Structure formats: C-alpha cells, structure tokens
Amino acid sequence: MKEFLDKNFLLQSQTAEKLYHEYARDLPIIDYHCHLPPEDIANNRKFETITQIWLNGDHYKWRAMRANGISEDYCTGNVNDEEKFMKWAETVPYTMRNPLYHWTHLELRRYFNINKLLNPDSAKVIYETCNTLLNTDDFSTQNLLRKMNVEIVCTTDDPLDSLEHHKKISDNNSDIKVLPTFRPDKAMAVENPVTYNQYLNKLGESTELDIISFTELIDALKKRHDFFTGMGCKLSDHGIDTFYAENFTVDEISKIFRKIRSGKTPDQYETQKYKSALLLELAIMNHENGWTQQFHYGALRNNNSMMLNRTGPDNGFDSIGDEPVARSMSLFLDRLAARKKLTKTIIYNLNPKDNELVASMTGNFQDGTIPGKIQFGSGWWFLDQKNGIEQQLNSLSNMGLLSRFVGMLTDSRSFLSYPRHEYFRRVLCNLIGEDVEKGELPQDMEFLGKIVQDVCYYNASNYFKF
C-alpha cells in the first residue's frame, strides 16, 4: 500500500517515476493564463493570514463548503479570517476524491512544509503556522512565485486597464516576467445596454475617441490592443458561451450598434450577429499583432439568481453548459482562415463531451507553418483534475499530437495554486509510463523524456516566444 502524497504520488510504475523525477519535476513553470492580481505582484504583497491568500475569492472552496452545509457567512460574508479557515478545515475531510483534497495538502506541503492532514483537530496549529510564515519576507508574492520556480506569468486584463502594475514590475527588472493578456469580454456584453454603454463611454475616454459608430468602437479597441502590444502582451483571452459565426452585413451591425447606443436591448438574433462581427474583428487584431488567441467556452454562469443578487458574479454559482458549438466553431475558424487571418489559437472546452469535438476541429486548421498552431487547451475549471486531465490528454493523443501540446496553466486567482503544475506533470508521466509498461510505447527514456519536457515547458516557451 502506497503512502498518501509520497514522492511517487500518482505515479503507478517505475517508468512513470523515472519520467517525472528525472525529466519533469524540476522544470520551470510558464503560467500563460491566470487571474493573479498584478498589483499584488508589483507591490510584493505579504498576506496577513492563510485565509486571505487561500480562501478569499476561491469559488472552488466555497462550493465545497456550501455543499458541506456551511453558511455563506463563512464564504463571501464578513466573518473573521480565523473562523472562515476553521470552517474550511471542517470541510476538507469531506472533500476526499475531490481534487481539492489533493490540492489542499499539496499546497500545505510545498509552500509551508506542513505534512499534517487538515481537519478540525489540526486546524488551529496549521492556521498559526501558516500565518507566521506568511508574515516573513520569504512568503511575499514574488518569493512565492520563485519558490515554485515560476518563470513567466500572464495575467488577465480588461482593455481599459492602465497596466501600470505590469510597468512597475518591468521597470524593477524582476526575474519573473509578468505580462498582460487582453480580455475584451466587457466589450462583447451587449445584453445589458446600460452597463455596456457605460463601458463604451469609459473606453472612449481612455482612447480619446467619441464612440458613436461600430467602426469607432473597433478603432478604440485597436488602439488599446496596440497599447497592450507595446506593454509586451502576446495573448488575448475570450470567455464566451459559444462561438459566434452568424452571417451579417455592415449595415446590419451599424443599425444594431445604434440601437444599443440608444439604450435599447438587442434581440437574441441581433445579439448573435453583433457578437459575430465583433469577435471576428478582435480575432483579426490578434492576427495583425502576432498574438495567440485563447477561447474559453462552455460555462453556464450565474445560475442562482438569488445568490447573484446577494454576492455578485464569479462566486461559485456557475456550471458546465451544453450549447451546440461544432458548426459555429468551424465557421468562425474557417472565416479567419479564408482571409488568411487565423493566428495561433488555443480552444478550451468546459464540457467533457466536447473533448473529441475540439481535438478533431483543431486538425482542420493546422496550416504547416507552426507546430501545433491550433491547440486543444488543457483541462479547464471543472476539468482541471486527474480524470479531466487524463481525458483531455487521451483525446488529444488520439486525434492530434500530444508531443506538440503547450501544457498546463493555473487559471487561478491564488498564489498558492502552482502545485497544479506538479499535479499535471505527474498525471502526464503516469499516462506515458503506463503505455510503456503495456508495451504500447518503446522503452526509450531519452525519447520519452524529451516529449515530457516539451509538454511541461519547452513547447510553451517555443510557441509563445515570450
């Protein structure tokens, strides 16, 4: 019987152990998509309590706590930090077989050297130990990144962001590169004309443009796009329900834009057309500036209207959606490819039923110019756990080239989430090791070790060219 979280955790063969320990374990981390606050990195923040760095804003943990019968007061409420931590400690034993159980204990070990299981009996000591360490210089945000050998961080930023914190980090010549990512979701959110028009007004002020037409909106977004490029940005990210690829005319989009600007809500058909036009223009910008574009699709957001009104969005009331996507994804990519405007692209699905769909779709638009130009992105959100990672890797292997995959990312708001890269690397090595043990891959460690290193680090380095 293996010991929990021993050095060969998740590694079920000698081949897997060798691949992980000799090839994968010590590689640097390129976190090309996350939600870390750049301000906290720029100011080299030190957190006062483990609750602040570990629980605040973590909707994964909040969902588990709610499922365990814990009051919302201990999630998004105003209860003090220690009480919130104690309720999380009370919940942790019940997360067994949920990835949170693994992540929680990996994070305690890798950052704080705490090997105890977190539960109500150990909670007080663990809380105090973590807080003491967090108040030392070794546990500032930048040093936490160094502790995990993080080389590059790409944050997620609205087009209106001044990027002042990125500039501060760059000016200080930090050994950790922190780059912005252009996330124009608010520029697409036409469902609420009041909020949308307020956003366009701010965009106009930022770019010194009077946005009274769709053309001027594109001009304003392009101005911000170019500004991001000047600040070292190499990626965009688009959080979409599904892909938008309706046919439209210039006159139709102009009319819909005027309707929205007058404060009227577009109908569903108009919304689809408008988003199709805007997403296409944004993708063309991505190509012109040589960026990689990322599409995270398939979330069904803010399902609980009562809790949305109480706590606001992005607090753990989202789930997997199931909108049809194959045809619109194909039309969107084809529309760009036909114009020779399809840049490097990564597609992340949230519904596992779409794994083979996305894996097969990416093969339609590889053009022989860049290895793995169109990528099937890593398991995301509900799928960034052992089973989800394995399914994504298997689908990619069966229908594409695992050897050209750009690997894992955190997609996290937490500075303590980097053991997820270790988790991914262990799963990857175990899958390949299993094939070797079955005689399905050759026992060529030099060859297999290079593939593992490429997927864990070098492919991303070569693909993004940071």
VEXKOLMI-962108 format. One record per residue (C-alpha): residue number from 1; residue in three letters; x negated, z, y. Coordinates in Angstrom, 1 decimal, padded with zeros to 4 digits. Layout:
% residues N
- num/residu/c1/c3/c2
- NUM/ala/X/Z/Y
...
//
This chain:
% residues 466
- num/residu/c1/c3/c2
- 1/met/000.0/000.0/000.0
- 2/lys/-001.4/-001.0/003.4
- 3/glu/-001.6/001.4/006.3
- 4/phe/000.6/000.8/009.3
- 5/leu/-001.2/-001.1/012.1
- 6/asp/-004.6/-001.1/010.3
- 7/lys/-007.3/-003.6/011.2
- 8/asn/-005.7/-006.1/008.9
- 9/phe/-002.1/-005.7/010.3
- 10/leu/000.0/-008.8/009.4
- 11/leu/-003.0/-010.4/007.6
- 12/gln/-002.0/-010.8/003.9
- 13/ser/-005.1/-012.5/002.5
- 14/gln/-008.9/-012.4/002.7
- 15/thr/-008.8/-015.9/004.3
- 16/ala/-006.4/-014.7/007.0
- 17/glu/-008.6/-011.6/007.6
- 18/lys/-011.7/-013.8/008.0
- 19/leu/-010.0/-016.3/010.3
- 20/tyr/-008.7/-013.5/012.5
- 21/his/-011.7/-011.2/012.7
- 22/glu/-014.4/-013.9/012.9
- 23/tyr/-012.7/-016.6/014.9
- 24/ala/-009.6/-015.4/016.8
- 25/arg/-009.9/-011.8/017.7
- 26/asp/-012.5/-011.8/020.5
- 27/leu/-011.4/-015.0/022.3
- 28/pro/-010.5/-014.6/026.0
- 29/ile/-006.8/-014.9/027.0
- 30/ile/-005.3/-017.7/029.1
- 31/asp/-001.8/-016.4/030.1
- 32/tyr/-000.4/-019.7/031.5
- 33/his/003.1/-018.3/032.0
- 34/cys/004.0/-014.8/033.0
- 35/his/006.0/-012.8/035.6
- 36/leu/003.4/-010.3/036.7
- 37/pro/003.7/-009.4/040.4
- 38/pro/000.7/-011.0/042.2
- 39/glu/000.9/-008.2/044.8
- 40/asp/000.1/-005.6/042.2
- 41/ile/-002.9/-007.6/041.1
- 42/ala/-004.1/-008.3/044.7
- 43/asn/-003.8/-004.6/045.6
- 44/asn/-005.3/-003.5/042.3
- 45/arg/-002.4/-001.1/041.9
- 46/lys/-002.6/002.1/039.8
- 47/phe/000.7/003.2/038.3
- 48/glu/001.6/006.9/038.6
- 49/thr/003.4/007.1/035.2
- 50/ile/003.8/005.2/032.0
- 51/thr/007.5/004.8/032.8
- 52/gln/006.6/002.7/035.9
- 53/ile/004.3/000.3/034.1
- 54/trp/006.1/000.3/030.8
- 55/leu/009.8/000.7/031.3
- 56/asn/010.7/-000.4/034.8
- 57/gly/012.0/-003.9/034.7
- 58/asp/011.7/-004.2/030.9
- 59/his/015.0/-005.5/029.7
- 60/tyr/013.8/-005.7/026.1
- 61/lys/013.5/-001.9/026.0
- 62/trp/016.7/-001.4/028.0
- 63/arg/018.7/-003.5/025.5
- 64/ala/017.4/-001.3/022.6
- 65/met/018.1/001.9/024.5
- 66/arg/021.7/000.8/025.2
- 67/ala/022.2/-000.2/021.5
- 68/asn/021.0/003.3/020.7
- 69/gly/023.7/004.9/022.8
- 70/ile/021.5/005.7/025.8
- 71/ser/023.3/005.9/029.2
- 72/glu/022.5/003.2/031.7
- 73/asp/021.2/006.0/034.0
- 74/tyr/018.1/006.1/031.8
- 75/cys/017.6/002.3/032.0
- 76/thr/018.3/001.0/035.5
- 77/gly/019.5/004.3/037.0
- 78/asn/017.9/006.9/039.2
- 79/val/016.9/009.4/036.5
- 80/asn/013.3/010.6/036.9
- 81/asp/010.4/008.9/035.1
- 82/glu/009.8/011.6/032.5
- 83/glu/013.5/011.7/031.4
- 84/lys/013.6/007.9/031.1
- 85/phe/010.4/008.0/029.0
- 86/met/011.9/010.7/026.7
- 87/lys/015.0/008.5/026.1
- 88/trp/012.7/005.6/025.2
- 89/ala/010.8/007.8/022.8
- 90/glu/014.1/008.9/021.3
- 91/thr/014.9/005.2/020.8
- 92/val/011.6/003.9/019.4
- 93/pro/012.0/005.2/015.8
- 94/tyr/015.3/003.3/015.6
- 95/thr/013.6/000.0/016.6
- 96/met/011.9/-000.3/013.2
- 97/arg/011.8/-004.0/012.2
- 98/asn/012.4/-005.0/015.8
- 99/pro/009.2/-006.4/017.4
- 100/leu/009.5/-003.6/020.0
- 101/tyr/008.3/-001.2/017.3
- 102/his/005.1/-003.2/016.7
- 103/trp/004.5/-003.9/020.4
- 104/thr/005.1/-000.3/021.4
- 105/his/002.5/001.1/019.0
- 106/leu/000.0/-001.8/019.5
- 107/glu/000.1/-001.2/023.3
- 108/leu/-000.4/002.6/022.9
- 109/arg/-003.4/001.9/020.7
- 110/arg/-005.0/-001.0/022.5
- 111/tyr/-004.7/000.5/026.0
- 112/phe/-004.6/004.3/025.6
- 113/asn/-006.3/004.7/022.2
- 114/ile/-003.2/006.6/021.0
- 115/asn/-002.7/006.3/017.3
- 116/lys/000.3/008.6/017.0
- 117/leu/003.8/007.2/016.4
- 118/leu/006.0/007.6/019.5
- 119/asn/009.1/009.8/018.8
- 120/pro/010.7/012.8/020.4
- 121/asp/008.1/015.2/018.8
- 122/ser/005.1/013.3/020.2
- 123/ala/006.6/012.1/023.4
- 124/lys/005.5/014.9/025.7
- 125/val/001.8/014.7/024.8
- 126/ile/001.8/010.9/024.9
- 127/tyr/003.5/010.8/028.3
- 128/glu/001.0/013.2/029.8
- 129/thr/-002.0/011.5/028.2
- 130/cys/-000.9/008.1/029.4
- 131/asn/-000.2/009.4/032.9
- 132/thr/-003.6/011.0/033.2
- 133/leu/-005.4/007.7/032.1
- 134/leu/-003.2/005.6/034.4
- 135/asn/-004.4/007.5/037.4
- 136/thr/-008.0/006.6/036.8
- 137/asp/-009.8/003.5/038.1
- 138/asp/-010.2/002.1/034.6
- 139/phe/-006.4/001.7/034.4
- 140/ser/-005.9/-000.3/037.7
- 141/thr/-004.1/-003.6/037.2
- 142/gln/-007.2/-005.7/037.4
- 143/asn/-009.1/-003.4/034.9
- 144/leu/-006.1/-003.5/032.5
- 145/leu/-006.5/-007.3/032.5
- 146/arg/-010.2/-007.0/031.9
- 147/lys/-009.6/-004.6/029.1
- 148/met/-007.6/-007.3/027.3
- 149/asn/-010.2/-010.0/028.1
- 150/val/-007.7/-011.9/030.3
- 151/glu/-009.4/-014.8/031.9
- 152/ile/-006.5/-016.6/033.7
- 153/val/-003.1/-015.5/034.8
- 154/cys/-000.4/-017.9/036.0
- 155/thr/002.4/-016.1/037.9
- 156/thr/005.9/-017.4/038.5
- 157/asp/006.7/-018.0/042.2
- 158/asp/009.5/-019.3/044.3
- 159/pro/008.8/-022.4/046.6
- 160/leu/009.3/-020.1/049.6
- 161/asp/006.5/-017.7/048.6
- 162/ser/003.7/-017.4/051.1
- 163/leu/001.2/-017.0/048.2
- 164/glu/-000.6/-014.5/050.4
- 165/his/-001.4/-012.3/047.4
- 166/his/-002.9/-015.2/045.5
- 167/lys/-005.1/-016.0/048.5
- 168/lys/-006.2/-012.4/048.7
- 169/ile/-007.3/-012.4/045.1
- 170/ser/-009.1/-015.7/045.5
- 171/asp/-010.8/-014.5/048.7
- 172/asn/-012.1/-011.5/046.9
- 173/asn/-013.8/-013.7/044.3
- 174/ser/-012.1/-011.9/041.4
- 175/asp/-013.5/-012.7/037.9
- 176/ile/-009.9/-013.1/036.8
- 177/lys/-008.3/-016.2/038.1
- 178/val/-004.7/-015.7/039.3
- 179/leu/-002.8/-018.9/040.0
- 180/pro/000.8/-019.6/041.2
- 181/thr/003.4/-021.5/039.3
- 182/phe/006.1/-023.4/041.2
- 183/arg/009.6/-022.2/040.1
- 184/pro/012.3/-024.0/042.1
- 185/asp/015.4/-022.6/040.3
- 186/lys/017.0/-021.4/043.5
- 187/ala/016.7/-024.9/044.9
- 188/met/018.9/-026.0/042.0
- 189/ala/021.5/-023.2/042.1
- 190/val/024.4/-025.0/043.8
- 191/glu/027.1/-023.1/042.1
- 192/asn/027.3/-020.6/045.0
- 193/pro/027.3/-022.7/048.2
- 194/val/026.9/-019.6/050.5
- 195/thr/023.8/-018.4/048.7
- 196/tyr/022.5/-021.9/048.3
- 197/asn/022.8/-022.8/052.0
- 198/gln/021.1/-019.6/053.0
- 199/tyr/018.2/-020.6/050.7
- 200/leu/018.1/-024.1/052.2
- 201/asn/018.0/-022.6/055.7
- 202/lys/015.0/-020.5/054.8
- 203/leu/013.4/-023.5/053.2
- 204/gly/013.9/-025.4/056.4
- 205/glu/012.4/-022.7/058.5
- 206/ser/009.4/-022.5/056.1
- 207/thr/008.7/-026.2/056.3
- 208/glu/009.9/-026.7/059.9
- 209/leu/012.4/-029.3/058.8
- 210/asp/016.1/-029.5/059.5
- 211/ile/017.6/-030.0/056.1
- 212/ile/020.8/-031.9/056.8
- 213/ser/020.4/-034.5/054.0
- 214/phe/019.3/-034.7/050.4
- 215/thr/016.3/-036.7/051.5
- 216/glu/015.2/-034.0/053.8
- 217/leu/015.6/-031.4/051.0
- 218/ile/013.2/-033.4/048.9
- 219/asp/010.8/-033.7/051.8
- 220/ala/010.9/-029.9/052.3
- 221/leu/010.3/-029.2/048.6
- 222/lys/007.5/-031.8/048.5
- 223/lys/005.9/-030.0/051.5
- 224/arg/006.0/-026.7/049.6
- 225/his/004.8/-028.5/046.4
- 226/asp/001.8/-029.8/048.2
- 227/phe/001.1/-026.3/049.7
- 228/phe/001.1/-024.8/046.2
- 229/thr/-001.3/-027.5/045.0
- 230/gly/-003.6/-026.6/047.8
- 231/met/-003.5/-023.0/046.6
- 232/gly/-004.7/-024.0/043.1
- 233/cys/-001.3/-024.4/041.4
- 234/lys/-001.3/-026.7/038.4
- 235/leu/002.1/-025.9/036.8
- 236/ser/005.8/-025.9/037.6
- 237/asp/008.4/-024.0/035.6
- 238/his/012.1/-024.7/035.4
- 239/gly/014.6/-022.3/034.0
- 240/ile/017.6/-024.5/033.1
- 241/asp/020.7/-024.1/031.0
- 242/thr/020.2/-027.5/029.5
- 243/phe/018.6/-030.8/030.6
- 244/tyr/020.3/-032.8/033.3
- 245/ala/020.3/-036.6/033.0
- 246/glu/023.6/-037.9/034.4
- 247/asn/023.7/-041.3/036.0
- 248/phe/024.0/-041.1/039.7
- 249/thr/023.7/-043.2/042.9
- 250/val/022.0/-042.4/046.2
- 251/asp/025.4/-042.4/047.9
- 252/glu/027.0/-040.0/045.4
- 253/ile/024.2/-037.5/045.8
- 254/ser/024.3/-037.8/049.6
- 255/lys/028.1/-037.1/049.5
- 256/ile/027.7/-034.1/047.1
- 257/phe/024.9/-032.7/049.3
- 258/arg/027.1/-032.9/052.5
- 259/lys/029.9/-031.2/050.6
- 260/ile/027.6/-028.3/049.6
- 261/arg/026.2/-028.1/053.1
- 262/ser/029.7/-027.8/054.5
- 263/gly/030.2/-024.7/052.3
- 264/lys/032.4/-026.3/049.5
- 265/thr/031.7/-025.8/045.9
- 266/pro/030.9/-028.9/043.9
- 267/asp/033.0/-029.5/040.7
- 268/gln/031.3/-029.5/037.3
- 269/tyr/030.7/-033.2/037.3
- 270/glu/029.2/-033.2/040.8
- 271/thr/027.0/-030.3/039.9
- 272/gln/025.7/-032.2/036.9
- 273/lys/024.9/-035.3/038.9
- 274/tyr/023.3/-033.3/041.7
- 275/lys/021.1/-031.3/039.3
- 276/ser/020.1/-034.6/037.5
- 277/ala/018.9/-036.1/040.8
- 278/leu/017.1/-033.0/041.9
- 279/leu/015.4/-032.3/038.6
- 280/leu/014.2/-035.9/038.4
- 281/glu/012.7/-035.7/041.9
- 282/leu/010.9/-032.5/041.1
- 283/ala/009.5/-034.0/037.9
- 284/ile/008.2/-036.9/039.9
- 285/met/006.5/-034.5/042.3
- 286/asn/004.9/-032.8/039.2
- 287/his/003.5/-036.1/038.1
- 288/glu/002.2/-037.1/041.5
- 289/asn/000.3/-033.8/041.9
- 290/gly/-001.0/-033.9/038.3
- 291/trp/000.7/-030.7/037.3
- 292/thr/002.0/-029.6/033.9
- 293/gln/005.8/-029.0/033.9
- 294/gln/007.4/-026.4/031.8
- 295/phe/011.1/-026.3/030.9
- 296/his/012.6/-023.0/029.6
- 297/tyr/016.1/-023.9/028.5
- 298/gly/019.0/-022.4/026.5
- 299/ala/019.7/-019.0/027.9
- 300/leu/023.3/-017.8/028.4
- 301/arg/022.8/-015.5/031.3
- 302/asn/024.6/-012.5/032.8
- 303/asn/027.3/-012.3/030.1
- 304/asn/028.5/-008.8/031.1
- 305/ser/030.2/-009.2/034.5
- 306/met/030.8/-005.5/034.9
- 307/met/027.1/-004.7/034.4
- 308/leu/026.1/-007.7/036.5
- 309/asn/028.0/-006.2/039.4
- 310/arg/026.5/-002.8/038.7
- 311/thr/022.8/-003.6/038.1
- 312/gly/022.3/-007.2/039.3
- 313/pro/020.9/-010.2/037.3
- 314/asp/018.0/-010.2/034.8
- 315/asn/018.6/-006.7/033.5
- 316/gly/019.1/-007.4/029.8
- 317/phe/022.6/-008.9/029.6
- 318/asp/021.5/-012.4/028.6
- 319/ser/021.6/-014.1/025.2
- 320/ile/020.9/-017.3/023.3
- 321/gly/023.1/-020.2/024.4
- 322/asp/024.2/-023.2/022.3
- 323/glu/024.9/-026.1/024.6
- 324/pro/024.2/-029.6/023.2
- 325/val/020.9/-030.8/024.5
- 326/ala/019.3/-033.6/022.5
- 327/arg/020.8/-036.6/024.3
- 328/ser/020.2/-035.2/027.8
- 329/met/016.7/-034.2/027.0
- 330/ser/016.0/-037.6/025.6
- 331/leu/017.5/-039.4/028.6
- 332/phe/015.6/-037.1/031.1
- 333/leu/012.2/-037.7/029.5
- 334/asp/012.9/-041.4/029.0
- 335/arg/013.9/-041.8/032.6
- 336/leu/010.5/-040.4/033.7
- 337/ala/008.5/-042.3/031.0
- 338/ala/010.1/-045.6/032.0
- 339/arg/009.0/-045.0/035.6
- 340/lys/005.5/-044.0/034.3
- 341/lys/006.1/-040.6/036.0
- 342/leu/006.1/-038.3/032.9
- 343/thr/003.4/-035.7/033.4
- 344/lys/002.2/-033.2/030.8
- 345/thr/005.3/-031.3/029.7
- 346/ile/006.0/-028.1/027.7
- 347/ile/009.5/-027.5/026.4
- 348/tyr/010.6/-024.0/025.3
- 349/asn/013.9/-023.6/023.4
- 350/leu/015.7/-020.3/023.1
- 351/asn/018.0/-021.2/020.2
- 352/pro/016.0/-021.5/016.9
- 353/lys/018.4/-024.1/015.7
- 354/asp/016.7/-026.4/018.2
- 355/asn/013.2/-026.0/016.7
- 356/glu/013.2/-029.2/014.8
- 357/leu/015.0/-031.0/017.6
- 358/val/012.3/-030.2/020.1
- 359/ala/009.4/-030.7/017.7
- 360/ser/010.7/-034.2/016.9
- 361/met/011.6/-035.0/020.5
- 362/thr/008.1/-034.3/021.8
- 363/gly/006.8/-037.0/019.4
- 364/asn/008.9/-039.7/021.1
- 365/phe/007.0/-039.4/024.4
- 366/gln/003.3/-039.0/023.4
- 367/asp/001.5/-041.9/025.0
- 368/gly/-002.0/-041.6/023.7
- 369/thr/-003.5/-040.6/027.0
- 370/ile/-003.9/-036.8/026.4
- 371/pro/-003.9/-034.9/023.1
- 372/gly/-000.7/-033.0/022.8
- 373/lys/000.6/-034.3/026.2
- 374/ile/004.2/-033.3/025.4
- 375/gln/004.2/-029.8/023.9
- 376/phe/006.7/-027.8/021.9
- 377/gly/006.3/-024.5/023.6
- 378/ser/005.7/-021.2/021.9
- 379/gly/008.5/-018.9/020.7
- 380/trp/010.2/-017.6/023.9
- 381/trp/012.1/-014.4/024.8
- 382/phe/014.3/-013.7/021.7
- 383/leu/011.9/-015.8/019.6
- 384/asp/008.5/-014.3/020.5
- 385/gln/008.5/-012.1/017.4
- 386/lys/006.9/-012.6/014.0
- 387/asn/009.8/-014.6/012.5
- 388/gly/010.3/-016.7/015.6
- 389/ile/006.6/-017.4/016.0
- 390/glu/006.4/-018.4/012.3
- 391/gln/009.4/-020.7/012.6
- 392/gln/008.0/-022.4/015.8
- 393/leu/004.6/-022.9/014.2
- 394/asn/006.1/-024.3/011.0
- 395/ser/008.4/-026.7/012.8
- 396/leu/005.5/-027.9/015.0
- 397/ser/003.3/-028.3/011.9
- 398/asn/005.9/-030.3/010.0
- 399/met/006.7/-032.7/012.8
- 400/gly/003.7/-032.7/015.2
- 401/leu/000.1/-031.5/015.4
- 402/leu/-000.3/-027.7/015.2
- 403/ser/-004.0/-028.4/015.9
- 404/arg/-003.2/-029.6/019.4
- 405/phe/-000.9/-026.7/020.3
- 406/val/-001.7/-024.8/023.5
- 407/gly/-000.8/-021.5/022.0
- 408/met/000.7/-018.2/023.2
- 409/leu/001.7/-016.8/026.6
- 410/thr/003.2/-013.4/027.5
- 411/asp/006.3/-014.5/029.7
- 412/ser/006.2/-010.8/030.6
- 413/arg/006.5/-008.6/033.7
- 414/ser/004.4/-005.9/032.2
- 415/phe/000.6/-005.4/032.5
- 416/leu/000.7/-003.8/029.0
- 417/ser/002.0/-006.8/027.2
- 418/tyr/-001.2/-008.6/026.3
- 419/pro/-001.3/-007.3/022.7
- 420/arg/001.3/-010.0/022.2
- 421/his/-001.6/-012.5/022.1
- 422/glu/-003.2/-010.5/019.3
- 423/tyr/000.2/-010.4/017.6
- 424/phe/000.4/-014.2/017.8
- 425/arg/-003.2/-014.7/016.6
- 426/arg/-002.6/-012.6/013.6
- 427/val/000.6/-014.4/012.7
- 428/leu/-001.2/-017.8/013.1
- 429/cys/-004.2/-016.7/011.0
- 430/asn/-001.9/-015.4/008.3
- 431/leu/000.1/-018.6/008.0
- 432/ile/-003.1/-020.7/007.7
- 433/gly/-004.6/-018.2/005.3
- 434/glu/-001.5/-018.3/003.1
- 435/asp/-001.8/-022.1/002.8
- 436/val/-005.4/-021.8/001.8
- 437/glu/-004.6/-019.2/-000.8
- 438/lys/-001.9/-021.5/-002.2
- 439/gly/-004.4/-024.4/-002.4
- 440/glu/-002.4/-026.3/000.3
- 441/leu/-005.4/-026.3/002.7
- 442/pro/-009.1/-026.6/001.9
- 443/gln/-011.3/-023.5/001.9
- 444/asp/-013.3/-024.9/004.8
- 445/met/-013.7/-022.0/007.1
- 446/glu/-015.7/-023.9/009.7
- 447/phe/-012.9/-026.5/010.0
- 448/leu/-010.0/-024.0/009.9
- 449/gly/-011.9/-021.6/012.2
- 450/lys/-012.2/-024.3/014.8
- 451/ile/-008.5/-025.1/014.6
- 452/val/-007.6/-021.4/015.1
- 453/gln/-009.9/-021.1/018.1
- 454/asp/-008.5/-024.2/019.6
- 455/val/-004.9/-023.0/019.3
- 456/cys/-005.8/-019.5/020.5
- 457/tyr/-007.9/-020.6/023.5
- 458/tyr/-009.7/-023.9/023.8
- 459/asn/-006.6/-026.2/023.7
- 460/ala/-005.1/-024.4/026.7
- 461/ser/-008.4/-024.5/028.5
- 462/asn/-008.8/-028.2/028.0
- 463/tyr/-005.1/-029.0/028.6
- 464/phe/-004.6/-027.2/031.9
- 465/lys/-008.1/-027.6/033.2
- 466/phe/-007.9/-024.5/035.4
//
